[in-house]
Amino acid sequence: MNNRIKRSPLFYVGDKYKLMKQIINLFPKEINNFYEPFVGGGTVFLNIEAKKYCLNDVDRNLINIHKFLTENSSNPNKFFKSVEKIISKYKLSRSYKEDIIPNSLKKEWEKTYFARFNKEGYGKLRDWVNKNKKNAPLILYILLIYGFNRMLRFNGGGQFNLPVGNVDFNKNVVNALSNYFNFVQDKNIVFSSKDFRSFISEKEYLKNDFIYLDPPYLITASEYNKFWDHKSESDLLYLIDKLNKKGIRFALSNVTHYNGSKNDLLIKFIRKYKIHKINSNYISYHNNSKKEITEVLVTNY
């Protein structure tokens, strides 16, 4: 196993990058087929060696970005030229290549000059997507990279509505993309966008298969948790019990306590399995305070 942890080029909310060294040491050493019903940005699968990867997320736009990046892994130069064409057209900053932000703007807005500089171009690109109703994976990826907290967010009318973030297409993005391309180009990967119930239930699992589950957390207050409810949690735990009865190895990431709230359903469920405490260091985006959180990895092996 490579000691250097690869990070997803989506830098997605809920990303496990900072926790991977803890989590990966608790994973099985030999994995036949690797299943991930909630793949998110993909940092976990990027650090797993398996014969086949079955990766799923209910967010179809997210999966389309993964597919697009995977399809471009054999020709990264073409991909980066396409990126450069768009960010040049919309006059977005590109510190990985050159610094085009005026010093006067940096002095006036010392901590937020990326957002100030990119606001107009980002808004025009976002308007183009919403006007033309074309959720092209490349455009959405660029909007995600320059967007606030790097999320994919749409309103009820299907309009992309994420504001610009104080971020940039920098060397970290390029390095993460290069690592992604290098990893996926020779891998057997199948992407899907299904409800987790369908994804988990329809598979025929084999010996040494492994399923990793990182669902939205019932008691936390993140954007992507808003569609997750008590029934979703209950259904997921029921399906995990079924996997266990079939002898399928699993690992579940979740939180039992969060800022005064506790997940009684989860706490009761995990008593029958192995519980590994994960040292997390989540910071609140609202006031930079450290969140009181008890994160666990639950396994049956």
DOTIPA-956975 format. One line per 2 residues: number of its first residue (from 1); for each residue x, y, z of N, C-alpha, C. Coordinates in steps of 0.1 Angstrom, whole numbers. Layout:
BEGIN
NUM	X,Y,Z,X,Y,Z,X,Y,Z ~ ... .
***
This chain:
BEGIN
1	8,-12,0,0,0,0,9,12,0 ~ 6,22,-9,14,34,-10,11,43,2 .
3	22,47,9,20,55,21,16,69,18 ~ 17,74,6,13,87,2,-1,87,-2 .
5	-9,94,5,-24,94,2,-27,103,-9 ~ -35,98,-19,-39,106,-30,-53,113,-27 .
7	-54,125,-31,-66,133,-28,-74,134,-41 ~ -87,133,-40,-96,135,-51,-95,149,-57 .
9	-95,151,-70,-94,164,-76,-107,172,-75 ~ -117,166,-69,-130,173,-67,-130,181,-53 .
11	-120,177,-44,-119,184,-31,-133,185,-25 ~ -140,174,-25,-155,175,-22,-158,176,-7 .
13	-169,182,-4,-174,183,10,-175,168,16 ~ -170,166,28,-171,153,34,-159,144,29 .
15	-150,150,22,-138,143,17,-131,136,29 ~ -126,124,27,-119,117,37,-104,118,37 .
17	-99,128,29,-85,129,27,-77,129,40 ~ -81,138,49,-74,140,62,-75,128,71 .
19	-84,119,69,-86,108,78,-81,95,71 ~ -77,95,59,-74,83,51,-63,74,58 .
21	-53,81,64,-42,73,70,-47,64,81 ~ -57,69,88,-63,62,99,-72,51,94 .
23	-80,54,84,-90,45,79,-84,34,71 ~ -74,37,62,-69,27,53,-62,16,60 .
25	-56,19,72,-49,9,80,-59,-1,86 ~ -72,2,86,-82,-6,91,-90,-14,80 .
27	-86,-12,68,-92,-19,56,-85,-33,54 ~ -92,-42,48,-86,-55,45,-74,-53,36 .
29	-64,-62,37,-52,-61,29,-54,-66,15 ~ -63,-76,13,-66,-81,0,-81,-79,-3 .
31	-83,-72,-15,-96,-69,-19,-98,-74,-33 ~ -109,-81,-36,-112,-86,-49,-120,-75,-56 .
33	-133,-74,-54,-141,-63,-59,-144,-53,-48 ~ -142,-40,-51,-144,-29,-41,-157,-22,-45 .
35	-166,-21,-35,-179,-14,-37,-180,-2,-29 ~ -184,9,-35,-186,22,-27,-200,28,-31 .
37	-210,26,-23,-223,32,-27,-224,47,-26 ~ -215,53,-18,-215,68,-16,-201,73,-20 .
39	-197,73,-33,-184,75,-36,-179,90,-34 ~ -189,99,-35,-185,113,-33,-174,117,-42 .
41	-164,124,-37,-153,129,-45,-144,118,-49 ~ -143,107,-42,-136,95,-46,-122,93,-40 .
43	-119,101,-30,-106,100,-23,-103,85,-18 ~ -114,79,-13,-112,65,-7,-108,55,-18 .
45	-115,55,-29,-112,45,-39,-98,47,-46 ~ -94,60,-46,-81,63,-52,-69,58,-43 .
47	-72,53,-31,-62,48,-23,-64,33,-20 ~ -72,26,-28,-75,12,-26,-70,4,-39 .
49	-63,-7,-36,-60,-16,-47,-69,-27,-47 ~ -76,-29,-59,-86,-39,-60,-86,-44,-75 .
51	-92,-55,-77,-93,-60,-91,-104,-53,-99 ~ -114,-48,-92,-125,-41,-99,-131,-31,-89 .
53	-136,-20,-94,-142,-9,-86,-156,-7,-91 ~ -166,-8,-82,-180,-5,-85,-183,7,-77 .
55	-184,19,-83,-185,32,-76,-198,39,-79 ~ -205,43,-69,-219,48,-71,-221,61,-63 .
57	-230,69,-68,-234,81,-60,-248,85,-66 ~ -257,89,-58,-270,93,-62,-270,106,-70 .
59	-259,114,-69,-257,126,-76,-252,123,-90 ~ -261,124,-100,-257,120,-113,-247,130,-119 .
61	-247,143,-116,-237,152,-121,-223,149,-116 ~ -223,144,-103,-210,140,-97,-204,128,-104 .
63	-213,118,-107,-208,106,-114,-204,110,-128 ~ -211,119,-135,-207,123,-148,-193,129,-149 .
65	-190,137,-138,-177,143,-137,-166,132,-136 ~ -169,122,-127,-160,111,-125,-158,103,-139 .
67	-169,101,-146,-168,94,-159,-160,102,-169 ~ -162,115,-169,-155,124,-178,-140,124,-175 .
69	-136,125,-162,-122,125,-159,-116,112,-162 ~ -123,101,-160,-118,88,-163,-115,86,-178 .
71	-125,91,-186,-124,90,-200,-112,98,-206 ~ -109,109,-198,-98,118,-203,-84,114,-197 .
73	-84,103,-189,-72,99,-183,-61,94,-192 ~ -65,90,-204,-55,86,-214,-49,97,-222 .
75	-55,109,-221,-50,121,-228,-51,134,-219 ~ -43,134,-209,-44,146,-199,-41,159,-206 .
77	-32,159,-216,-29,172,-223,-41,178,-230 ~ -49,170,-236,-61,174,-242,-71,180,-232 .
79	-72,173,-220,-80,178,-210,-76,192,-205 ~ -63,193,-202,-58,206,-197,-60,217,-207 .
81	-58,214,-220,-61,224,-230,-75,229,-230 ~ -84,220,-228,-98,223,-228,-101,232,-216 .
83	-95,229,-204,-97,237,-192,-92,251,-195 ~ -79,252,-200,-73,265,-203,-82,274,-212 .
85	-88,267,-222,-96,275,-231,-108,282,-224 ~ -114,274,-215,-126,280,-208,-122,290,-198 .
87	-112,287,-190,-108,297,-179,-102,310,-185 ~ -96,308,-197,-91,320,-204,-102,329,-210 .
89	-112,322,-215,-124,329,-221,-131,337,-211 ~ -132,331,-199,-140,338,-188,-131,345,-178 .
91	-118,347,-182,-108,355,-175,-107,351,-160 ~ -107,338,-157,-105,333,-144,-91,331,-140 .
93	-87,332,-127,-73,331,-123,-69,317,-125 ~ -56,316,-127,-50,302,-130,-35,302,-124 .
95	-34,302,-111,-21,303,-105,-12,291,-107 ~ -18,280,-112,-9,268,-115,0,272,-127 .
97	-5,282,-135,3,285,-147,9,299,-147 ~ 1,309,-142,6,322,-142,-3,330,-132 .
99	3,341,-127,-4,350,-117,-9,362,-125 ~ -22,363,-127,-28,374,-135,-36,384,-126 .
101	-35,382,-113,-43,391,-104,-35,403,-101 ~ -40,415,-104,-33,428,-101,-29,429,-86 .
103	-17,434,-84,-12,436,-70,-21,446,-62 ~ -27,455,-69,-36,465,-63,-48,458,-57 .
105	-53,447,-64,-65,440,-59,-60,431,-47 ~ -48,426,-47,-43,418,-36,-41,426,-23 .
107	-37,438,-25,-36,447,-14,-49,452,-8 ~ -59,454,-17,-72,459,-12,-80,448,-5 .
109	-79,436,-11,-86,424,-6,-76,413,-3 ~ -68,415,8,-57,407,11,-61,392,13 .
111	-72,389,18,-76,375,21,-87,370,12 ~ -93,378,3,-104,373,-5,-102,378,-20 .
113	-89,380,-24,-87,385,-37,-91,375,-48 ~ -90,362,-46,-94,353,-56,-109,354,-59 .
115	-117,355,-48,-131,356,-50,-135,370,-57 ~ -128,380,-54,-131,393,-60,-127,393,-75 .
117	-116,387,-78,-111,387,-92,-120,378,-100 ~ -124,366,-95,-131,356,-103,-146,358,-104 .
119	-151,367,-95,-166,368,-94,-173,370,-107 ~ -168,380,-115,-175,383,-127,-175,372,-137 .
121	-163,366,-140,-161,355,-149,-169,343,-145 ~ -168,340,-132,-175,328,-127,-190,330,-129 .
123	-195,342,-126,-210,344,-128,-214,342,-142 ~ -206,347,-152,-209,345,-166,-209,331,-170 .
125	-199,323,-165,-199,309,-168,-211,301,-162 ~ -214,305,-150,-226,299,-143,-239,302,-151 .
127	-240,315,-155,-252,319,-163,-253,312,-176 ~ -241,309,-182,-241,302,-195,-247,288,-193 .
129	-242,281,-182,-247,268,-179,-262,268,-177 ~ -267,277,-169,-281,278,-166,-290,282,-178 .
131	-284,290,-186,-292,295,-198,-293,284,-208 ~ -282,277,-210,-282,266,-221,-286,253,-216 .
133	-288,252,-203,-293,239,-197,-283,227,-200 ~ -270,231,-202,-261,220,-205,-251,218,-193 .
135	-254,208,-186,-246,204,-174,-234,196,-179 ~ -226,202,-188,-214,195,-193,-205,192,-182 .
137	-200,180,-181,-191,177,-169,-179,186,-168 ~ -173,190,-179,-161,198,-178,-164,212,-172 .
139	-175,218,-177,-180,231,-172,-183,230,-157 ~ -191,219,-153,-194,217,-139,-182,215,-130 .
141	-172,208,-136,-160,206,-128,-153,220,-126 ~ -152,228,-136,-146,241,-134,-153,250,-124 .
143	-167,249,-125,-175,257,-116,-173,252,-101 ~ -171,239,-100,-169,233,-87,-156,238,-81 .
145	-145,238,-90,-132,242,-85,-131,256,-81 ~ -139,265,-87,-139,279,-84,-150,283,-74 .
147	-159,273,-71,-171,276,-63,-168,275,-48 ~ -178,281,-41,-177,282,-26,-178,268,-20 .
149	-168,265,-12,-167,252,-5,-167,240,-15 ~ -165,243,-28,-164,233,-39,-175,222,-38 .
151	-187,227,-40,-198,219,-40,-205,219,-54 ~ -214,209,-57,-223,209,-68,-237,212,-62 .
153	-242,224,-64,-255,228,-58,-264,234,-68 ~ -276,229,-68,-287,234,-78,-299,237,-70 .
155	-306,247,-75,-319,251,-68,-330,242,-73 ~ -342,244,-68,-354,236,-72,-357,236,-86 .
157	-353,246,-93,-355,247,-108,-344,242,-116 ~ -335,235,-110,-324,229,-117,-313,239,-121 .
159	-313,251,-115,-302,261,-118,-291,259,-109 ~ -279,259,-114,-267,258,-106,-265,272,-99 .
161	-265,271,-85,-266,284,-78,-255,286,-67 ~ -244,279,-69,-233,281,-60,-225,294,-63 .
163	-223,302,-53,-215,314,-55,-200,312,-56 ~ -193,321,-61,-179,320,-63,-172,318,-49 .
165	-161,311,-49,-154,309,-37,-140,316,-38 ~ -134,317,-26,-120,323,-26,-110,313,-29 .
167	-111,307,-41,-103,295,-45,-98,297,-59 ~ -90,288,-64,-83,291,-77,-79,277,-83 .
169	-77,277,-96,-72,265,-103,-57,266,-101 ~ -52,259,-90,-38,260,-86,-31,247,-88 .
171	-19,247,-83,-10,235,-85,-16,223,-77 ~ -22,225,-66,-28,214,-59,-39,207,-67 .
173	-47,215,-75,-57,209,-83,-51,201,-95 ~ -40,207,-101,-33,200,-112,-27,187,-107 .
175	-21,187,-95,-14,175,-90,-25,165,-87 ~ -36,169,-81,-47,159,-78,-52,153,-91 .
177	-54,161,-101,-59,156,-114,-49,146,-120 ~ -36,150,-119,-26,141,-125,-26,127,-118 .
179	-27,128,-105,-27,115,-97,-40,107,-100 ~ -51,114,-102,-64,107,-106,-62,100,-119 .
181	-57,108,-129,-55,102,-142,-46,90,-142 ~ -35,91,-135,-25,80,-134,-31,68,-128 .
183	-40,70,-118,-46,58,-111,-56,51,-119 ~ -65,59,-125,-77,53,-131,-75,47,-145 .
185	-65,51,-152,-64,48,-166,-62,33,-168 ~ -57,25,-159,-55,11,-161,-63,2,-151 .
187	-74,9,-146,-82,2,-136,-96,-2,-142 ~ -101,-13,-137,-115,-17,-141,-125,-11,-132 .
189	-131,0,-137,-140,8,-129,-154,9,-136 ~ -164,7,-128,-178,8,-133,-185,18,-124 .
191	-189,29,-130,-196,40,-123,-212,38,-125 ~ -219,42,-115,-234,42,-116,-239,53,-107 .
193	-252,57,-110,-258,67,-102,-272,62,-98 ~ -273,54,-87,-285,48,-82,-287,51,-68 .
195	-299,49,-63,-302,49,-49,-294,38,-42 ~ -289,41,-31,-280,32,-24,-287,18,-22 .
197	-300,18,-20,-307,6,-17,-306,-4,-29 ~ -308,2,-41,-307,-6,-53,-293,-10,-56 .
199	-283,-1,-54,-269,-5,-57,-265,-16,-48 ~ -268,-16,-35,-263,-26,-26,-270,-39,-28 .
201	-283,-39,-30,-291,-51,-31,-289,-59,-44 ~ -286,-52,-55,-285,-59,-68,-272,-67,-70 .
203	-262,-64,-62,-249,-70,-64,-248,-85,-60 ~ -240,-92,-67,-237,-106,-63,-222,-106,-58 .
205	-221,-107,-45,-208,-105,-39,-200,-118,-39 ~ -187,-117,-40,-178,-129,-40,-169,-128,-28 .
207	-161,-139,-26,-152,-140,-16,-141,-129,-17 ~ -137,-123,-6,-128,-112,-6,-132,-99,-12 .
209	-145,-98,-15,-151,-85,-19,-152,-76,-6 ~ -152,-63,-8,-152,-54,3,-161,-42,-1 .
211	-170,-38,8,-178,-26,6,-175,-16,17 ~ -173,-4,12,-170,8,21,-182,17,20 .
213	-188,21,31,-199,30,32,-197,43,39 ~ -198,54,32,-196,67,39,-209,75,35 .
215	-220,72,42,-233,79,38,-233,93,44 ~ -243,101,40,-246,113,47,-248,110,62 .
217	-243,119,70,-245,117,85,-258,123,90 ~ -266,114,96,-279,118,100,-279,130,109 .
219	-270,132,118,-270,142,128,-261,154,126 ~ -255,155,114,-247,166,110,-254,176,101 .
221	-249,188,100,-257,198,92,-249,202,80 ~ -247,193,71,-241,196,58,-251,197,47 .
223	-247,204,36,-256,206,25,-261,193,19 ~ -252,183,18,-256,171,11,-263,161,21 .
225	-265,165,33,-273,157,42,-288,160,42 ~ -292,170,35,-306,175,36,-316,164,31 .
227	-312,155,23,-322,145,18,-321,132,25 ~ -312,132,36,-310,119,43,-318,120,56 .
229	-327,110,58,-335,110,70,-335,97,78 ~ -343,97,88,-343,85,97,-345,72,89 .
231	-354,72,79,-357,60,72,-345,56,63 ~ -338,66,57,-326,63,50,-316,56,59 .
233	-314,61,70,-304,55,80,-309,41,84 ~ -321,40,87,-326,26,91,-325,16,79 .
235	-328,20,67,-327,11,56,-312,7,53 ~ -303,17,55,-289,14,53,-284,4,63 .
237	-287,6,75,-283,-3,86,-289,-17,84 ~ -301,-18,79,-307,-31,76,-300,-38,65 .
239	-296,-31,55,-288,-37,44,-274,-41,48 ~ -268,-34,57,-255,-38,62,-256,-51,70 .
241	-266,-52,78,-269,-65,85,-270,-76,76 ~ -277,-74,64,-279,-85,54,-265,-88,48 .
243	-257,-78,45,-244,-81,40,-235,-89,50 ~ -236,-86,62,-229,-93,73,-233,-108,73 .
245	-246,-110,72,-251,-124,73,-246,-132,61 ~ -243,-126,50,-238,-132,38,-223,-134,39 .
247	-217,-129,49,-202,-130,51,-194,-119,43 ~ -201,-109,39,-194,-98,31,-188,-88,40 .
249	-175,-86,38,-168,-76,46,-172,-62,43 ~ -174,-54,54,-178,-40,52,-171,-31,62 .
251	-170,-19,59,-166,-8,68,-175,4,66 ~ -180,9,77,-189,20,77,-183,32,85 .
253	-183,43,78,-179,56,84,-191,63,89 ~ -191,68,101,-203,76,106,-199,83,119 .
255	-208,91,124,-206,98,137,-217,94,146 ~ -213,91,159,-223,88,169,-228,100,177 .
257	-219,110,178,-222,123,185,-217,135,177 ~ -225,145,178,-222,157,170,-228,170,177 .
259	-219,178,182,-223,191,188,-236,190,197 ~ -236,180,206,-247,178,215,-258,169,210 .
261	-258,165,198,-267,155,193,-261,141,192 ~ -269,131,193,-264,117,192,-273,109,184 .
263	-267,99,177,-275,91,168,-278,77,175 ~ -289,77,182,-293,65,190,-294,53,181 .
265	-300,54,169,-301,43,160,-288,37,156 ~ -278,45,153,-265,40,150,-258,34,162 .
267	-259,41,173,-253,36,186,-257,22,189 ~ -270,19,188,-276,6,191,-270,-4,180 .
269	-270,0,168,-266,-9,157,-252,-14,158 ~ -243,-5,161,-228,-8,161,-223,-17,172 .
271	-232,-19,182,-228,-27,193,-224,-41,189 ~ -230,-46,179,-227,-60,174,-215,-61,165 .
273	-208,-50,163,-197,-50,154,-184,-44,160 ~ -173,-44,153,-161,-38,158,-161,-23,156 .
275	-158,-15,166,-159,-1,166,-145,5,167 ~ -141,13,157,-127,19,157,-130,34,158 .
277	-124,40,169,-125,55,170,-116,62,160 ~ -121,72,153,-114,79,143,-112,94,149 .
279	-99,98,149,-96,111,154,-99,121,143 ~ -110,128,143,-113,138,133,-111,152,138 .
281	-109,162,129,-106,175,133,-114,185,124 ~ -128,183,124,-136,191,115,-137,205,121 .
283	-136,215,112,-138,229,115,-151,234,109 ~ -158,242,117,-170,248,112,-167,259,102 .
285	-173,259,91,-171,269,81,-177,283,85 ~ -186,283,95,-193,295,99,-184,303,108 .
287	-178,297,118,-170,305,127,-156,299,130 ~ -152,290,122,-138,284,124,-136,277,137 .
289	-147,274,144,-146,267,157,-145,252,154 ~ -138,245,163,-137,230,161,-150,224,165 .
291	-155,215,157,-168,208,160,-165,197,170 ~ -175,195,179,-174,184,188,-181,172,181 .
293	-172,162,178,-177,151,169,-170,138,173 ~ -178,128,173,-172,114,176,-174,106,163 .
295	-163,104,156,-164,97,144,-159,83,146 ~ -165,73,139,-161,59,141,-160,53,127 .
297	-153,42,127,-153,33,116,-158,19,121 ~ -168,14,116,-174,2,121,-171,-9,111 .
299	-166,-21,116,-163,-32,106,-168,-45,112 ~ -169,-55,103,-173,-69,107,-162,-79,105 .
301	-150,-74,105,-138,-83,103,-127,-80,113 .
***
